[in-house]
Every structure is written in structure tokens, then in C-alpha cells.
Amino acid sequence: MAAIDTQDPATIRKLSDEATRVLLNKPNTLSSTQGGWMMIATILIEAWDLYAIAFVLIFIKTDFNPTAAQLGLATAAVQGGALIGALLGGIFADYFGRKKVFIGTMILFIVLALAQAFVRDIWELILIRFLIGIPLGSDISNGYAYIMESMSKGKREQMGSRWQFMFGLGEVFAIIIITVMYISGMDHSLLWRVALALGAVPAAILLFWRLDLPETPLSLLQRGHFRKAKEVSKRLFDDPLDMLPNEDVQLAKPKLGDFLKVIWADPIKKRATIFSWISNACQGAEFTAWGFYLPVILVLSGVGVSSDGNITGTNMVTALIFCLATISGYVAPLMLPKIGHRGVAMWGFGLAFLGLILGGLGIQYDWKIIIVVGACILMWGHYWDASNGMTISSMVAPSRFKATASGFGYVFVKGASFFGAFVFPILSEQFGKAGATFSVAILSLIGFLAAKFILPEVYGYVETEELSDP
């Protein structure tokens, strides 16, 4: 190999870009696939934490007698924490590397999940829920960057779009386990504490599995750690990246302002990113404003409730709805090669809009079967429209900004989720659940229009940052 001037920033940038291009076009390997599954598994943990509280809200309300605003904060606090965690976690992961961040976030989550079992009043619960959202949000933004950097073209998109499948599995597990505890006759005050703390168990298992995962070669490249990047690339892709020098170099740390300049300078990156932000916001509020409160809505509407007030039937109806949603989450990535990201988003938001309209009508006229049908259509559509927003935002960003881009994208999910979870109980008090449901349908319509008119088709897109500065 000819001598390389490692002091010339332009030369180093060119070599780094060449290596990035090679890695992003590599075929998938067993090691990279395993890493992808370990990252996307975070969604199962988040789903448990997010949805377990939906099933025990009634018991928390009995113990602490919160106001509507306090109840909204207890459910929305984790979204607010995740909003902060997504942004900071993405920036830290781009600055310090992927592995340090995803190990640290899992440890923090385990500690906070267990702490939920020992709160003494509603404000302590709100505080812990807020704090637990920080590692969750951070791990999502970091995990998406890891997937986009360690898996092959097409495969990384399918893996990223499986997050709704994993979300559905987490929800179904939560429903089944909490229902079993309920049927067993466990004291309700104990039940909700155990349910919230149980999230620490899968988190501990995932932490153990992740300990042997390597840093991604692309993250190492962008921080000038060429020797380690060559070693990890050989391990993951059997490619030693011979174009790189066998020494580390000093590269400028990524800056937040540069991220926005790069995205805004390229029409495809710009339109795809804008869509991902709109999509993430619409699907986030769409779910937490209605789907999250679905167990409460079904109970208050009398769906599955026995004459003596037993809600086991309601839990079973909810479980079946989320089993259907999980199937939808599995199917959505399989449809990408056939109808692309635009098709998946348009069908998803369109069905969600229809489901919310039917659900609102069912609530208004006490048509219980229509409430269930509307919920099924909503959940099928939601698990499609929510599948690709995060994937797109991370996929089109340069490697040195992938975690930052994922963090930005997730901020819109969690900001809207916080808004939906907090506002829906208040809207329901003011306008009734039917009126609140019709209001949420507007968000699904906005998401459909964004997919139709803003999103360029980016299935199979391979990001390569231009060598010239934006």
C-alpha cells in the first residue's frame, strides 16, 4: 500500500468515506444479524414498561386517588424522559461510541425499573417514570444507529421496521402475565408494583447478551479509531478494510449544527427526514392517545366486563387485538420489497384513520362490536405506519450522525406520545371519549398526506456523504 498522509483531513475523509461505502454494501452475516436482534429487542422491554402501566392504572388510581392531570403525568412521564434520553443518548453515542452507551442505559433501566415497586405516592411514581424514560429513549436512538451500521442493505431496513413486531410481543406478554397475576387473586396494590418492576428481568437478560457485542466499525471509523475498525470489520464482515492505514487518526467530533446542514443540503435526505419527523409524531400521538388507553376504554364501555365487574374478559379481548397487531408488525417489513416505504406508510395511516373513526362512532352510539372492530383496524394500520419512521430517519443520515438522527427522530415519537398520553384523559373529560377519538383521527390523516406528498421512495437507499463540506 502506498504511503498515506494521515495528517491531511481531506485524505482521511476520503478514505473514511470509501470504507463506509464498502461496509454499507456488505452482505449480511450471522454476527451482524445477532447484533441487530439484540438492538431491536429493546423495543420489547419498552413495550412492557409502557403497556404494563396501562393495565394497572385502575389499581394505581385506587391506591393514590390521583387527579386527571396526575394520572396523565404518571402515564406520560416516561415519554417525557424518553424524549430527553433520545436526544442526549444519540449525541453521546456519536461522540463516545455505541457500546458504552447501550451498556450504561441497560444498567440504569434495571435499577429504575426495580425502584418503581417501592414508590410511596403518585409524585414519586411520576418522578421514577420520568427518569426511566431517559435510558429507554437513549437505547432506542443508539440501537437504530447500530442496526443501520452493522447490517446489509435491505436487511437493515427490515430489521429496523420490526420494532412494531417487538412492541406487539412486549404488549402481549404484559397482558398475559398481568392477567395471570390478576386471576391468581394477587392483592391489587402488590400487583401493580410487581408488574412495573418485572421489566428489569428481560433488561438484565439483554444486558448479559450484549456484553460481547462489538462497537460498530462505522462508529469507530467516524471517530478515527481505524485499527479497531479494521479488526471489528474483519469479525463482522470478513473484510479488513485494507484501504485504511494501520493507525488511528484525529478526526473532528460531530457537531449538531453540521448534522442539520448535511441533512438540509440533500433533497432526498431532507424530504425523507421531514417525513420521518411528521410520521413519528403522528403515530406516537395516535397510539398513546387511544391505543394506550384501550384497556380503560374497553372497561368503561363494558366490553368484556362481567356482571360482577370482573375484567378478565376485557383483558382477553385486548390480548387478541394485540396478537393481531403483532402479526401486523411482522408482516409490515415483509411488504417493504413489494410496496416500499411510501406504500407501507400510506396503507398504515389510512387504516388507522378508518379504525379511529369507527372506534369513535362505536363509543358514541355504544356499539361494542364496532369499538372492537375499530380497534383491530387501528392497530393493524398503526403497526404499519409506525414501522418505518425511525428506520428512515437513521438510514438516510451520514454514519457520523446516525445516532443523532435516530435521537432526533425519536424525540418526535416521544414528544407526541407525551402529549397524547397527557392530553387524552383531559380531552375525554371535556368532550367525551368519542370526541377525543375523532380528534386523534386527524393525526392519522396528516400522516397519510405526508407519506403521499413528502416522502420520496427510499427503499434500498445507501447513504454516502459527499466528500465536500455541505
C-alpha positions in Angstrom: 0.0 0.0 0.0 1.3 3.5 -0.9 2.1 5.8 2.0 -0.9 7.7 3.3 -0.8 11.2 4.6 -2.6 10.8 7.9 -2.3 14.4 8.6 -4.3 15.6 5.7 -8.0 15.9 6.7 -9.2 15.6 3.0 -7.3 12.3 2.5 -8.6 10.8 5.8 -12.1 11.9 5.0 -11.8 10.3 1.5 -10.6 7.0 3.0 -13.3 7.0 5.7 -15.9 7.6 3.0 -14.6 4.8 0.9 -14.6 2.4 3.8 -18.1 3.5 4.7 -19.3 2.8 1.2 -17.8 -0.7 1.3 -19.4 -1.5 4.6 -22.8 -0.3 3.8 -22.9 -2.5 0.7 -21.7 -5.7 2.5 -23.9 -8.8 2.6 -25.4 -9.8 5.9 -23.5 -12.1 8.3 -24.6 -14.1 11.3 -22.8 -11.8 13.7 -24.4 -8.6 12.3 -27.8 -10.3 12.4 -27.4 -11.2 16.0 -26.4 -7.7 16.9 -29.5 -6.3 15.1 -31.8 -8.6 17.0 -30.2 -7.6 20.3 -30.7 -3.9 19.5 -34.3 -4.2 18.3 -35.1 -6.3 21.4 -35.0 -3.1 23.4 -38.5 -2.4 22.0 -39.9 -5.4 23.8 -38.6 -4.0 27.1 -40.0 -0.6 26.3 -43.4 -2.1 25.3 -43.5 -4.0 28.6 -42.8 -0.9 30.7 -45.1 1.3 28.6 -48.1 -1.0 28.4 -47.9 -2.7 31.8 -48.9 0.5 33.4 -51.9 0.8 31.1 -53.3 -2.5 32.6 -52.7 -1.4 36.2 -53.8 2.2 36.0 -57.1 1.3 37.7 -55.2 -0.2 40.7 -52.8 2.8 40.9 -55.9 5.1 40.8 -57.4 3.2 43.8 -54.2 3.4 45.8 -53.2 7.0 45.2 -56.5 8.7 44.1 -54.8 10.9 41.5 -56.4 13.8 39.7 -56.9 13.5 35.9 -53.7 15.6 35.4 -51.7 13.4 37.8 -52.9 10.3 36.1 -51.9 11.7 32.7 -48.5 12.6 34.1 -48.0 9.1 35.5 -48.6 7.6 32.1 -46.9 10.3 30.1 -43.8 10.9 32.3 -41.8 8.0 30.7 -42.4 9.6 27.3 -41.0 12.9 28.5 -37.9 11.2 29.9 -37.5 9.2 26.7 -37.6 12.5 24.7 -34.6 13.8 26.6 -32.9 10.4 26.6 -33.3 10.0 22.8 -31.7 13.4 22.0 -28.9 13.1 24.6 -28.3 9.4 24.0 -27.9 9.9 20.3 -25.4 12.7 20.7 -23.4 10.8 23.3 -23.4 7.6 21.1 -22.0 9.6 18.2 -19.4 11.2 20.4 -18.3 8.3 22.7 -19.4 5.2 20.7 -22.3 2.8 20.6 -21.2 0.1 23.1 -20.6 2.4 26.1 -24.0 3.9 25.8 -26.0 0.8 25.3 -24.4 -1.0 28.3 -24.9 2.1 30.5 -28.5 2.6 29.6 -29.5 -1.0 30.3 -27.9 -0.9 33.8 -29.7 2.4 34.6 -33.0 1.0 33.3 -32.7 -2.1 35.6 -32.2 0.0 38.7 -35.1 2.4 37.9 -37.5 -0.4 36.9 -37.0 -2.1 40.3 -37.4 1.3 42.1 -41.0 1.6 40.7 -42.1 -1.1 43.1 -41.2 1.0 46.2 -42.8 4.4 45.5 -44.9 5.8 48.3 -47.2 8.3 46.4 -48.2 9.4 43.0 -45.5 12.1 42.7 -42.7 9.6 43.4 -44.2 7.3 40.7 -44.3 10.2 38.3 -40.6 11.1 39.0 -39.4 7.5 38.6 -41.4 7.1 35.4 -39.8 10.2 34.0 -36.3 9.0 34.9 -36.8 5.5 33.5 -37.7 7.1 30.2 -34.2 8.5 29.8 -32.3 5.2 29.3 -35.2 3.9 27.2 -35.0 6.8 24.8 -31.3 6.7 24.7 -31.2 3.0 23.9 -33.6 3.3 21.0 -31.6 6.1 19.3 -28.4 4.2 19.8 -29.9 0.9 18.8 -31.2 2.1 15.5 -27.7 3.5 14.6 -26.2 0.1 15.5 -28.7 -1.7 13.2 -28.1 0.7 10.3 -24.3 0.4 10.6 -24.0 -3.4 11.2 -26.5 -4.9 8.8 -26.7 -5.1 5.0 -28.8 -3.1 2.6 -32.4 -4.2 2.7 -31.8 -6.3 5.8 -31.2 -3.3 8.0 -34.4 -1.7 6.8 -36.4 -4.9 7.6 -34.8 -5.2 11.0 -35.4 -1.6 11.8 -39.0 -1.9 10.7 -39.6 -4.9 13.1 -39.8 -2.6 16.0 -43.6 -2.7 16.0 -43.5 -6.5 15.9 -41.3 -6.4 19.0 -43.6 -3.8 20.5 -46.6 -6.1 20.0 -44.8 -9.1 21.6 -44.0 -7.0 24.6 -47.6 -5.9 24.9 -49.0 -9.4 24.6 -46.5 -10.7 27.2 -47.6 -7.8 29.5 -51.3 -8.6 29.0 -50.9 -12.3 29.6 -48.6 -12.1 32.7 -50.7 -9.3 34.3 -53.9 -11.2 33.6 -52.4 -14.4 35.2 -51.5 -12.4 38.3 -55.0 -10.8 38.4 -56.7 -14.2 38.1 -54.4 -15.7 40.8 -56.0 -13.3 43.3 -52.9 -11.3 44.0 -53.5 -8.2 46.1 -54.1 -5.3 43.6 -51.7 -3.0 45.5 -49.0 -5.5 45.2 -49.9 -6.5 41.6 -49.2 -3.1 40.0 -45.9 -2.8 41.8 -44.7 -6.3 40.7 -45.9 -5.6 37.1 -43.9 -2.4 36.8 -40.8 -3.9 38.4 -40.8 -7.0 36.2 -39.4 -5.0 33.3 -36.0 -5.4 35.0 -35.9 -9.1 34.2 -35.7 -9.0 30.4 -33.5 -6.0 30.6 -31.0 -8.0 32.7 -31.0 -10.8 30.2 -30.5 -8.4 27.3 -27.6 -6.7 29.2 -25.9 -10.1 29.6 -26.3 -10.9 25.9 -25.0 -7.5 24.8 -21.7 -7.7 26.8 -19.9 -9.5 24.0 -21.2 -7.2 21.2 -18.5 -5.2 19.4 -18.6 -1.5 18.6 -19.7 -0.9 15.0 -16.9 -0.4 12.5 -18.6 2.7 11.1 -18.8 4.3 14.5 -15.1 3.6 15.0 -14.3 5.0 11.6 -16.1 8.2 12.2 -14.1 8.7 15.5 -10.7 8.0 13.8 -10.2 4.6 15.5 -9.0 2.9 12.3 -7.1 0.0 13.9 -10.2 -1.2 15.9 -12.5 -0.5 12.9 -10.4 -2.8 10.8 -10.5 -5.5 13.5 -14.2 -5.3 14.0 -14.9 -5.2 10.3 -13.0 -8.4 9.9 -15.0 -10.0 12.7 -18.4 -8.9 11.4 -17.9 -8.8 7.6 -14.6 -10.7 7.0 -13.2 -7.5 5.4 -10.1 -5.9 7.0 -10.6 -2.6 5.1 -7.2 -2.6 3.5 -7.7 0.9 2.2 -7.3 2.3 5.7 -3.9 3.0 7.4 -3.0 0.8 10.4 -3.0 3.6 12.8 -5.6 5.8 14.5 -6.1 9.4 13.3 -7.6 12.5 14.9 -11.0 13.5 13.4 -13.2 16.4 14.3 -16.0 15.4 16.7 -19.5 15.6 15.1 -21.4 18.8 15.7 -25.1 19.2 16.0 -25.2 22.1 13.6 -23.3 20.1 11.0 -25.9 17.4 11.2 -28.7 19.7 10.2 -26.6 21.3 7.4 -25.8 17.9 5.9 -29.5 16.8 6.0 -30.8 20.0 4.6 -28.3 20.1 1.8 -29.5 16.9 0.1 -33.1 16.9 -1.3 -33.7 13.2 -0.6 -32.3 13.4 2.9 -34.3 16.5 3.6 -37.7 15.2 2.4 -37.2 11.7 4.0 -36.1 13.3 7.3 -39.1 15.7 7.4 -41.4 12.9 6.6 -39.9 10.7 9.4 -40.4 13.5 11.9 -44.0 14.0 10.9 -44.7 10.3 10.8 -43.1 9.7 14.2 -45.1 12.5 15.8 -48.4 11.3 14.2 -48.0 7.7 15.1 -46.7 8.4 18.6 -49.8 10.5 19.5 -52.1 8.2 17.5 -51.2 5.3 19.7 -50.8 6.8 23.2 -53.9 8.9 22.8 -56.1 5.9 22.0 -54.4 2.6 21.7 -52.5 3.1 25.0 -55.8 3.7 26.9 -57.6 0.9 25.1 -57.9 -1.3 28.2 -59.5 1.6 30.1 -61.8 2.5 27.1 -62.9 -1.1 26.8 -63.7 -1.4 30.5 -65.6 1.8 30.6 -67.5 0.8 27.5 -68.4 -2.5 29.1 -66.6 -4.7 26.5 -65.7 -8.0 28.1 -66.7 -6.9 31.6 -68.8 -9.5 33.6 -71.9 -8.7 35.6 -69.8 -8.8 38.8 -67.2 -6.3 37.4 -64.5 -8.9 36.6 -62.3 -7.5 33.8 -60.7 -10.8 32.7 -62.8 -10.8 29.6 -61.6 -7.3 28.8 -58.0 -8.4 29.1 -58.6 -11.3 26.8 -60.2 -9.1 24.1 -57.3 -6.7 24.4 -54.8 -9.6 24.2 -56.5 -10.8 20.9 -56.4 -7.3 19.5 -52.7 -7.0 20.2 -52.0 -10.5 18.9 -53.5 -9.2 15.6 -51.3 -6.1 15.9 -48.2 -8.3 16.5 -48.9 -10.2 13.2 -49.3 -6.8 11.5 -45.9 -5.8 12.9 -44.4 -9.0 11.5 -46.0 -8.5 8.1 -45.0 -4.8 7.6 -41.2 -5.4 7.0 -42.1 -8.2 4.6 -44.1 -5.8 2.5 -41.2 -3.3 2.0 -39.7 -5.0 -1.1 -43.2 -5.1 -2.6 -44.7 -1.6 -1.9 -41.8 0.3 -0.5 -41.7 2.7 2.5 -44.3 5.0 0.9 -46.8 2.2 0.4 -46.4 0.8 3.9 -46.9 4.3 5.4 -49.9 5.2 3.3 -51.7 2.0 4.0 -50.9 2.2 7.7 -52.1 5.7 8.3 -55.1 5.2 6.0 -56.2 2.1 8.0 -55.5 3.9 11.3 -57.7 6.8 10.3 -60.5 4.4 9.4 -60.2 2.5 12.6 -60.3 5.6 14.8 -63.4 6.9 13.0 -65.1 3.5 13.6 -64.0 3.4 17.2 -65.3 6.9 17.8 -68.7 6.0 16.3 -68.8 2.8 18.4 -68.2 4.7 21.6 -70.7 7.4 20.8 -73.5 5.0 20.0 -72.5 2.2 22.4 -71.8 -0.2 19.6 -69.5 -2.6 21.4 -68.7 -4.7 18.4 -67.8 -1.6 16.3 -65.4 -0.5 19.1 -63.6 -3.8 18.8 -63.6 -3.7 15.0 -62.3 -0.2 15.0 -59.6 -1.1 17.5 -58.5 -4.0 15.3 -58.3 -1.9 12.2 -56.5 0.9 14.1 -53.9 -1.5 15.5 -53.2 -3.2 12.1 -52.7 0.2 10.5 -50.7 1.6 13.4 -48.2 -1.2 13.3 -47.6 -0.4 9.7 -47.4 3.4 9.9 -45.2 3.2 12.9 -42.8 0.7 11.5 -40.6 2.8 9.3 -40.3 6.4 10.6 -37.3 5.6 12.8 -35.7 3.4 10.1 -35.9 6.2 7.5 -34.5 8.9 9.8 -31.5 6.8 10.7 -31.0 5.2 7.3 -30.6 8.5 5.3 -28.2 10.1 7.8 -24.4 10.0 7.5 -22.7 7.5 9.8 -21.1 10.2 11.9 -24.6 11.4 12.7 -26.7 8.2 12.7 -27.3 8.1 16.4 -28.0 11.8 16.5 -30.5 11.4 13.6 -32.2 8.4 15.4 -32.4 10.6 18.6 -34.0 13.4 16.7 -36.5 11.1 15.1 -37.4 9.5 18.5 -37.8 12.9 20.0 -40.8 13.4 17.8 -42.2 9.9 18.8 -41.9 10.6 22.5 -42.8 14.3 22.4 -46.1 13.4 20.6 -46.5 10.3 22.9 -46.2 12.5 26.0 -48.7 15.0 24.5 -51.1 12.2 23.6 -50.9 10.4 26.9 -51.2 13.5 29.0 -53.9 15.3 26.9 -56.3 12.3 26.1 -57.7 11.9 29.6 -58.3 15.7 29.8 -59.9 15.8 26.3 -62.1 12.8 27.3 -63.3 14.7 30.4 -64.2 17.8 28.3 -65.6 16.2 25.1 -66.2 12.6 25.9 -64.1 9.7 24.6 -65.9 9.7 21.2 -65.0 13.4 20.6 -61.4 12.8 21.8 -61.1 9.8 19.5 -62.3 11.8 16.4 -59.7 14.4 17.2 -56.9 11.8 17.2 -58.1 10.6 13.7 -56.9 14.0 12.3 -53.3 12.9 13.2 -53.6 9.7 11.1 -54.9 11.8 8.2 -51.9 14.1 8.4 -49.5 11.1 8.4 -51.2 9.7 5.3 -50.8 13.1 3.4 -47.2 13.3 4.5 -46.4 9.9 3.0 -48.3 10.7 -0.2 -46.7 14.2 -0.9 -43.5 14.4 1.1 -41.8 11.0 1.3 -39.5 10.0 -1.6 -39.2 6.3 -2.1 -36.0 5.3 -0.2 -36.2 1.5 0.0 -32.7 0.2 -0.7 -31.2 3.6 -0.2 -27.4 3.6 0.6 -26.3 6.7 2.3 -22.9 8.2 1.2 -21.9 11.6 2.5 -20.3 13.8 -0.1 -16.6 14.5 0.4 -17.1 18.2 0.0 -18.5 20.1 3.0 -22.2 20.9 2.9 
